[in-house]
Amino acid sequence: MLDDDNTRTSITRLLVDFWCDRKPEQTLLLQACWQLADKVLDSLPARQANDVCRMPERHQEIIAAALDRLIQDDLIARSLVGTLAQGTRAPSSGPHITVHGDHNQVTLRQQTGSVSQVMYISGERTAQSQASPAAQSGGQAPRITLQLTQRSASHMEVRAIETPTMGEARIDTPLPYTDDELVAVLKALSFYRSDDVKRLTPPQSATLERLGLLSAPGFDRRRLLRMVGQRLYDTLFAGRIGEAFRATLSLPRPRGTAIHLQLCFDTDTVTLARYPWETLYNDGRHLVQGALVALTRYITYPQAIPAFALTQPPHVLYLAPRPPALPYLPADEDLQHMRTALGDLERLGQIQISQLSPPTFRALLTYLSEHPIDILHFDGHGSFARQCPHCRTRNHPHITVCATCHTSLTIIPPEGFLAFEDEKREADWIDSSMLGGVLTNRSLQLALVLACSSGIVRGETVFTGVGPALIGAGVPAVIAAQADIESSSATLFTQGFYRRLVLGADIPTAVNAGRDLLLTEQTWHLPTLYIRSRR
């Protein structure tokens, strides 16, 4: 494929331009450049990779040699090279634009050689958008926005706010599970080993067996994820909503570009926000795996939508509290993996990292008052509990009497907590409302909080959870965990996420890249992206 010197030179030149921030306008070529540039850097020793990023013009021979090696052994790299080779060929004729009307849908297709760009524009915006730079420079990925509203104890309404294929649609559909069934399902999804099923109560075991989610003789996590995901898909995409989604799947879009599916929740729609929508499954695959669907959650409430803008390179404040009394986060091994993952990006000049030391809540307050940051990365323990106002014991959310001092907790709402260290290196549990309060009106653009239970919601409002509370504080985007997550999974996700983010990917795309590294761990569904943006 690179036997042609002209092709080798052209693709090398594309990558050089990419690293010099002269990115191609065509979406298809841009996506291919992102992925191929990442693979080239991965194939090089750290020092060479650093040199290539800093001075790509001087190291074109290294880039070309890396490309030659990659296409011999890497099928994906070979495909990306083919895409770029097609894109660099001169068009056989001038650009040809065809406009097709389909109800309220206008499709603009610009054909340049073998590369097509597609732009989907809703009917009411057609007139002002046809000549816009977006329409001329290549299309955006199709987008579906759904508002989920609970109408009764057993039914929900799904309303399509935005689809590329039809006008507004709505359906009334039964909830996937009853409250008791949902509790059992969420508990089972937190299991990783066969022995974990012993933690189920007899009623929960009976419920899961009735639903066909427990299989003899042992626990099959893959099967559980598929069956739950299929149940959620059948609920969400029933009737005209399903027709709109399937029609969107059939629309042409740039290779590697995911359909953006945004689920919107009112602040009191707590039950619907508890569902693991990230497990959606149909036609033999989970929707968020690969580049099929990028799923985000949006909380609807009356507050101005903040602008999102990462500085370059983004400034990350990394917190890694390790109170010795808390288990499951071995300090040396875990932190070394994370430091290596982030340190490589910092050495390449793609990210700026500051580590908070000591990782206390007071130190965080001081740092935020003196330094602007783009990303807050919390790498530590989390929980979701009712905290006793007298003895400070954190009780399970369903407990209404404190297990330690027997104080009534009926008026104490369950809430998310993160474990900082205090001056004695003991755990200092900070609740979500306090954390949201100190992060209000800051420069913060993204919070990455893959602590256990950081995405869980319960009670009267979704803002009881850590992730939603930070959205309520005005943070434009928050990544949290909707259940307990092992430190190895959090580390893998972080590596994939940051590497795509610093190459220019948007946050949903970077989240999907992080999920891809969790496929073998079967924890790809745990990261939950809350984003305060309609775009």
C-alpha positions in Angstrom: 0.0 0.0 0.0 2.9 2.3 0.7 5.0 1.0 -2.3 4.1 4.2 -4.1 6.5 7.0 -2.9 3.9 9.6 -3.6 1.3 7.9 -1.4 3.9 7.5 1.4 4.9 11.1 1.1 1.3 12.3 1.1 0.2 10.4 4.2 3.4 11.3 6.0 2.6 14.9 5.1 -0.9 14.6 6.5 0.4 13.3 9.8 3.0 16.1 10.0 0.3 18.7 9.4 -1.9 17.0 12.0 0.9 17.3 14.7 1.5 20.9 13.6 -2.2 21.6 14.2 -3.0 21.9 10.6 -5.8 19.4 10.7 -7.8 18.3 7.6 -11.2 19.9 7.3 -12.9 16.7 6.1 -14.3 14.8 9.0 -13.4 11.4 7.6 -9.7 12.3 7.1 -9.6 14.0 10.5 -10.8 10.8 12.3 -8.3 8.7 10.4 -5.5 11.1 11.2 -6.4 11.0 14.9 -6.3 7.2 15.0 -3.3 6.7 12.8 -1.2 9.3 14.6 -2.0 7.6 17.9 -0.8 4.3 16.5 2.4 5.8 15.1 3.3 7.2 18.5 2.5 4.0 20.3 4.9 2.1 18.0 7.8 4.4 18.7 10.1 4.5 21.7 9.2 7.3 24.1 12.0 9.6 23.1 11.3 9.3 19.4 7.6 9.8 20.0 8.4 13.0 21.9 10.6 14.2 19.1 8.0 13.5 16.5 5.3 15.4 18.5 7.6 18.4 19.1 9.2 18.6 15.7 7.4 16.5 13.2 8.8 18.3 10.2 12.3 17.1 11.1 11.3 13.5 11.7 9.4 12.6 8.5 11.7 9.6 7.9 10.9 8.2 11.3 7.1 8.7 10.6 7.3 7.0 7.2 9.3 4.0 8.6 6.8 3.6 11.4 4.0 3.6 8.8 5.8 0.9 6.8 6.0 -1.3 9.9 2.5 -0.7 11.0 0.8 -1.8 7.8 2.6 -5.1 7.9 1.2 -6.1 11.3 -1.8 -4.0 12.1 -5.0 -4.4 10.1 -6.6 -1.3 11.6 -3.6 0.8 10.6 -3.7 -0.6 7.1 -7.4 0.4 6.8 -6.6 3.9 8.1 -3.8 4.2 5.6 -6.2 3.2 2.8 -8.7 5.8 3.9 -6.1 8.5 3.9 -4.7 7.3 0.6 -8.1 7.6 -1.0 -8.6 11.1 0.5 -5.3 12.4 -0.8 -6.2 11.5 -4.5 -7.1 14.4 -6.7 -10.8 14.5 -7.6 -11.7 13.4 -11.1 -13.9 16.4 -11.5 -15.0 19.4 -9.5 -17.0 19.0 -6.3 -20.5 17.8 -6.9 -23.2 18.7 -4.4 -26.6 17.1 -4.5 -29.5 18.1 -2.3 -32.2 15.6 -1.5 -35.4 16.5 0.4 -37.0 13.9 2.6 -39.9 15.3 4.7 -38.1 17.7 7.1 -34.7 16.3 6.2 -32.1 17.8 3.8 -28.9 15.9 3.0 -25.9 17.6 1.4 -23.3 15.2 0.0 -20.1 16.6 -1.3 -18.1 14.0 -3.4 -14.4 14.5 -3.7 -12.7 11.5 -5.3 -13.8 8.6 -3.2 -14.4 10.6 0.0 -17.9 11.7 0.8 -19.0 14.2 3.4 -22.6 14.3 4.7 -24.5 16.9 6.6 -27.9 16.4 8.1 -30.0 19.5 8.6 -33.5 19.7 10.0 -36.2 21.3 7.9 -36.6 24.5 9.8 -32.9 25.3 9.7 -32.3 24.3 6.0 -32.4 27.8 4.6 -29.8 29.4 6.8 -27.6 26.3 7.0 -27.1 25.4 3.4 -24.3 27.9 2.9 -22.8 27.7 6.4 -19.1 26.7 6.9 -20.3 23.5 8.7 -22.2 22.4 5.6 -19.3 23.2 3.3 -16.5 21.6 5.4 -18.2 18.2 6.2 -21.0 16.9 8.3 -21.6 16.2 11.9 -22.5 12.8 13.3 -26.3 12.1 13.5 -27.8 13.0 16.8 -30.8 11.7 18.8 -32.0 13.5 22.0 -34.6 11.8 24.1 -36.4 13.1 27.2 -37.3 10.4 29.7 -40.2 11.1 32.1 -41.8 8.8 34.6 -45.6 9.0 34.3 -46.6 6.4 36.9 -45.2 3.7 39.0 -45.2 1.4 36.1 -44.9 3.6 32.9 -42.6 6.1 31.4 -42.8 8.5 28.5 -40.0 8.8 25.9 -40.1 11.9 23.8 -37.8 12.6 20.9 -36.6 16.2 21.1 -34.2 15.8 18.2 -33.7 13.2 15.5 -32.3 13.5 12.0 -35.0 11.4 10.4 -38.4 12.5 11.6 -40.2 15.2 13.6 -41.1 15.0 17.3 -42.2 11.6 18.4 -43.3 10.2 21.8 -44.3 6.9 23.2 -45.7 5.7 26.5 -44.0 2.5 27.5 -43.9 0.2 30.6 -40.8 0.6 32.8 -38.2 -2.2 32.2 -38.4 -3.4 35.8 -40.4 -2.8 39.0 -38.6 -1.1 41.8 -37.7 -4.4 43.5 -36.6 -5.9 40.3 -34.3 -2.9 39.5 -32.7 -3.2 42.9 -31.9 -6.9 42.3 -30.7 -6.2 38.7 -28.3 -3.4 39.8 -26.9 -5.6 42.6 -26.3 -8.5 40.2 -24.6 -6.1 37.7 -22.1 -5.2 40.5 -20.9 -8.8 40.7 -17.7 -10.0 39.0 -17.3 -13.6 40.3 -19.6 -16.6 40.7 -19.3 -16.5 44.5 -20.7 -13.0 44.5 -24.2 -14.3 44.0 -24.2 -15.5 47.6 -24.6 -11.8 48.5 -28.1 -11.8 47.1 -31.0 -12.1 49.5 -33.4 -15.1 48.8 -36.1 -12.7 47.4 -33.5 -11.1 45.1 -32.4 -14.5 43.9 -35.9 -15.5 43.2 -36.6 -12.3 41.3 -33.5 -12.7 39.1 -34.4 -16.4 38.4 -37.9 -15.4 37.4 -36.5 -12.8 35.1 -34.2 -15.4 33.6 -31.1 -13.5 34.6 -29.5 -16.1 36.8 -28.3 -19.2 34.9 -27.3 -22.5 36.4 -24.7 -23.6 37.4 -22.9 -20.3 37.9 -22.9 -16.6 37.3 -22.6 -15.5 33.6 -21.9 -11.8 33.6 -21.8 -11.4 29.8 -25.2 -13.0 29.5 -26.6 -10.8 32.3 -25.3 -7.7 30.5 -26.8 -8.7 27.2 -30.2 -9.6 28.7 -30.5 -6.4 30.7 -29.3 -4.3 27.7 -31.9 -5.9 25.4 -34.7 -5.2 28.0 -33.7 -1.6 28.1 -33.4 -1.3 24.3 -36.9 -2.8 23.8 -38.3 -0.3 26.3 -36.5 2.8 25.0 -36.8 2.2 21.3 -40.4 1.0 21.1 -42.8 2.4 18.5 -41.9 5.5 16.5 -38.8 6.2 18.7 -37.4 2.8 17.5 -38.3 3.7 13.9 -36.3 6.9 14.3 -33.3 5.2 15.8 -33.2 2.4 13.2 -33.5 5.0 10.4 -30.6 7.0 12.0 -28.5 3.8 12.1 -28.9 3.5 8.3 -27.8 7.1 7.6 -24.3 7.4 6.1 -21.7 8.9 8.4 -17.9 9.2 8.5 -16.2 5.9 9.4 -15.4 5.8 13.1 -18.0 8.5 14.0 -20.6 7.4 16.5 -24.3 8.4 16.6 -24.7 10.8 19.6 -27.5 9.5 21.8 -28.4 11.9 24.6 -30.8 10.9 27.4 -32.4 13.8 29.3 -33.7 13.5 32.8 -35.6 16.0 35.0 -34.1 16.5 38.4 -36.8 14.4 40.1 -36.7 11.5 37.6 -34.5 9.6 39.9 -35.8 6.1 39.1 -35.1 6.4 35.4 -31.7 7.9 36.0 -30.8 4.7 38.0 -31.2 2.4 35.0 -27.9 1.3 33.4 -28.7 2.7 30.0 -25.1 2.2 28.9 -25.8 -1.5 28.6 -28.2 -1.0 25.7 -28.0 -4.1 23.5 -29.6 -5.2 20.2 -28.7 -7.2 17.1 -25.8 -9.0 18.8 -23.9 -6.0 20.1 -24.0 -3.4 22.9 -24.6 0.0 21.4 -21.8 1.9 23.2 -19.1 -0.6 22.2 -16.9 0.5 19.3 -18.0 3.5 17.4 -21.7 2.8 17.0 -23.3 5.1 19.7 -21.8 7.7 22.1 -24.3 7.9 25.0 -24.5 11.0 27.3 -26.8 12.0 30.1 -28.3 15.5 30.4 -30.0 16.8 33.5 -32.8 19.3 32.6 -33.0 22.1 35.1 -33.4 26.0 34.9 -29.8 27.1 34.8 -27.7 28.6 32.0 -25.7 26.0 30.0 -22.0 26.7 30.6 -19.6 27.1 27.7 -17.1 24.3 27.3 -13.5 25.2 26.4 -10.4 23.3 27.3 -7.2 25.2 27.3 -4.3 23.6 25.4 -2.6 21.8 26.9 -5.3 21.1 29.4 -4.4 21.5 33.1 -5.3 18.5 35.2 -5.4 18.5 39.0 -4.8 14.9 40.0 -6.0 13.8 43.5 -5.1 10.3 44.8 -6.2 10.0 48.5 -5.1 6.7 50.0 -6.2 6.5 53.6 -4.4 3.4 54.9 -7.5 2.1 56.7 -9.5 1.9 53.4 -8.9 -1.3 51.4 -8.7 -2.2 47.7 -6.5 0.6 46.5 -2.9 -0.6 46.9 -0.9 2.7 46.9 2.3 1.8 45.2 1.1 -0.3 42.3 -2.0 1.6 41.4 -0.5 5.0 41.5 2.6 4.0 39.5 0.4 2.7 36.7 -1.6 6.0 36.7 1.5 8.2 36.9 3.0 6.3 34.0 -0.2 6.8 31.9 -0.5 10.5 32.6 3.3 11.1 32.7 3.8 10.0 29.1 1.3 12.5 27.9 2.8 15.2 30.0 6.3 14.5 28.6 4.9 14.8 25.1 3.5 18.3 26.0 -0.1 17.1 25.5 -1.3 17.7 29.0 -0.2 19.6 32.2 -0.5 17.7 35.4 -0.5 18.9 39.0 -0.8 16.4 41.8 -2.5 17.6 45.0 -0.3 16.9 48.0 -1.5 16.3 50.6 -4.8 15.1 49.1 -6.9 16.8 51.7 -10.1 18.7 51.2 -8.6 21.8 52.7 -5.6 21.6 50.3 -8.2 21.4 47.4 -9.9 24.6 48.5 -6.5 26.3 48.7 -5.4 25.1 45.3 -8.6 26.1 43.6 -8.4 29.6 45.1 -4.9 30.1 43.6 -4.9 28.2 40.3 -7.3 27.7 37.4 -7.7 24.1 36.3 -9.5 22.5 33.3 -9.9 18.9 34.6 -10.3 17.6 38.2 -9.3 13.9 38.3 -10.2 12.2 41.5 -8.6 8.7 41.9 -9.8 7.3 45.2 -12.7 5.9 47.2 -16.4 6.8 46.9 -19.6 5.6 48.5 -23.3 6.3 48.4 -24.9 6.2 51.9 -27.0 7.8 54.6 -24.6 9.5 57.0 -25.7 9.6 60.7 -25.7 13.2 61.9 -24.6 12.2 65.4 -21.8 9.5 65.0 -21.0 10.2 61.3 -21.4 6.5 60.4 -22.2 6.0 56.7 -25.1 3.5 56.5 -26.4 1.7 53.4 -29.0 3.8 51.5 -31.9 1.5 52.5 -31.0 1.6 56.2 -33.3 4.0 58.2 -31.8 3.4 61.7 -28.0 4.0 62.2 -26.2 0.7 62.7 -23.8 2.3 65.2 -25.9 4.6 67.5 -29.4 3.7 66.5 -30.4 7.2 65.5 -33.4 7.4 63.1 -32.3 8.2 59.6 -35.7 8.5 58.0 -35.2 12.2 57.3 -31.6 11.9 56.2 -31.4 11.5 52.4 -28.8 9.1 50.9 -26.0 11.0 49.3 -22.7 10.4 47.4 -19.4 10.8 49.2 -15.7 10.9 48.2 -12.9 10.0 50.6 -10.2 12.6 51.0 -7.4 12.3 53.6 -7.3 14.4 56.8 -4.1 15.7 58.4 -3.6 12.3 60.1 -4.2 10.4 56.8 -7.5 9.1 58.0 -10.5 9.1 55.7 -12.3 12.4 55.5 -15.6 11.7 53.7 -16.9 14.8 51.8 -20.5 14.7 50.7 -21.7 15.6 47.2 -23.5 18.8 48.2 -20.3 20.2 49.9 -18.2 19.2 46.9 -20.6 20.8 44.5 -20.6 24.0 46.6 -16.8 24.5 46.4 -16.7 23.8 42.7 -19.3 26.3 41.7 -18.2 29.1 39.5 -14.7 27.8 38.8 -12.7 27.4 35.6 -13.3 23.6 35.8 -14.5 22.1 32.5 -14.4 18.4 33.3 -14.5 16.2 36.4 -13.2 12.7 36.1 -14.4 10.9 39.2 -14.2 7.1 38.7 -14.6 6.4 42.4 -17.0 3.6 43.4 -20.6 4.7 43.3 -19.8 8.2 42.2 -22.6 8.1 39.5 -25.3 6.5 41.7 -28.5 8.5 42.4 -31.3 7.8 44.8 -33.8 9.8 46.9 -35.8 12.8 45.9 -33.4 14.3 43.4 -30.7 13.2 41.0 -28.3 15.8 42.6 -27.7 13.5 45.6 -25.1 11.6 43.5 -21.6 13.0 43.2 -21.6 13.2 39.4 -25.0 14.9 39.0 -24.1 17.2 41.9 -21.1 18.5 40.0 -23.2 19.1 37.0 -25.6 21.1 39.2 -22.5 23.1 40.4 -22.0 24.2 36.8 -19.2 21.8 35.7 -19.9 21.3 32.0 -19.0 17.6 31.9 -18.6 14.8 34.5 -17.5 11.2 34.2 -18.6 9.1 37.1 -19.1 5.4 37.9 -22.6 4.0 38.2 -21.5 1.2 40.5 -18.4 -0.1 42.3 -15.4 0.0 39.9 -12.1 -1.8 40.4 -9.0 0.3 40.3 -7.5 -1.6 37.3 -10.6 -0.7 35.3 -10.4 2.9 36.3 -6.7 3.0 35.2 -7.4 1.4 31.8 -10.3 3.8 31.1 -8.2 6.8 32.0 -5.4 5.7 29.6 -7.8 5.4 26.7 -9.8 8.5 27.5 -6.9 10.9 27.9 -5.1 9.7 24.8 -8.1 10.4 22.6 -8.9 13.7 24.3 -5.5 15.2 23.8 -5.6 14.3 20.1 -8.6 16.5 19.7 -11.5 14.1 20.2 -14.7 15.4 21.8 -15.5 14.1 25.3 -18.1 11.4 24.2 -15.7 10.1 21.6 -12.9 10.0 24.2 -15.2 8.2 26.6 -15.9 5.5 24.0 -12.1 5.1 23.6 -11.8 4.5 27.3 -14.7 2.0 27.2 -13.0 0.0 24.4 -10.1 -0.8 26.8 -12.6 -2.3 29.3 -14.1 -4.8 27.0 -12.2 -7.7 28.4 -12.8 -6.5 31.9 -16.6 -6.5 31.3 -16.8 -3.1 33.0 -17.1 -0.9 29.9 -20.7 0.1 30.9 -19.7 1.6 34.3 -18.3 5.0 33.2 -21.3 7.4 33.0 -21.0 10.7 31.1 -23.1 13.5 32.4 -22.7 16.5 30.1 -24.3 20.0 30.4 -24.6 20.6 26.7 -27.2 20.1 24.0 -24.4 19.9 21.3 
